[in-house]
Amino acid sequence: MTDVNEVIQHKIRKAAANNALHKIADIVAAENQLDQTRDRYSAWVLRYGIVSLLLLATVAAHFLGVF
């Protein structure tokens, strides 16, 4: 009788551990996706932010009479 209970308890622990590992894997995957999105956005802001600042500086210099 105790062998059956031990087997059942072992299967329950194994199922709980697998469930926890799947939940952890889902959390890690979501965080990785967020990091990739944030990196893409940061690169976009850096690239086009510099271009827009140069254009803004050129327009300001034109209105100030620098050229």
C-alpha positions in Angstrom: 0.0 0.0 0.0 2.8 2.4 0.8 4.5 1.7 -2.5 1.4 2.8 -4.4 1.2 6.0 -2.4 4.8 6.7 -2.9 4.5 6.2 -6.6 1.5 8.5 -6.7 3.2 11.1 -4.6 6.3 10.9 -6.9 4.2 11.4 -10.0 2.4 14.4 -8.4 5.8 16.0 -7.4 7.1 15.3 -10.9 4.0 16.9 -12.5 4.2 19.9 -10.2 7.9 20.4 -11.1 7.2 20.2 -14.8 4.4 22.7 -14.5 6.7 25.1 -12.6 9.4 24.7 -15.2 7.0 25.5 -18.0 5.8 28.6 -16.1 9.4 29.7 -15.6 10.2 29.1 -19.3 7.2 31.2 -20.3 8.3 34.1 -18.0 11.8 34.0 -19.4 10.6 33.9 -23.0 8.3 36.9 -22.3 11.3 38.8 -20.7 13.5 38.0 -23.7 10.8 39.2 -26.1 10.5 42.5 -24.1 14.3 42.9 -24.1 14.4 42.4 -27.9 11.6 44.9 -28.4 13.4 47.4 -26.2 16.7 46.9 -28.0 15.0 47.4 -31.4 13.3 50.6 -30.1 16.5 52.0 -28.6 18.4 51.4 -31.8 15.6 53.1 -33.8 15.6 56.1 -31.4 19.4 56.4 -31.6 19.5 56.2 -35.3 16.6 58.5 -36.2 17.0 60.7 -33.2 20.5 61.7 -34.3 19.2 62.4 -37.8 16.3 64.5 -36.6 18.6 66.5 -34.2 20.9 67.2 -37.1 18.0 68.4 -39.2 16.7 70.5 -36.4 20.1 72.0 -35.9 20.4 72.8 -39.6 17.0 74.5 -39.6 17.8 76.5 -36.5 21.2 77.5 -38.0 19.4 78.6 -41.2 16.9 80.8 -39.3 19.7 82.3 -37.2 21.6 83.2 -40.3 24.6 81.0 -39.9 24.1 79.9 -43.5 
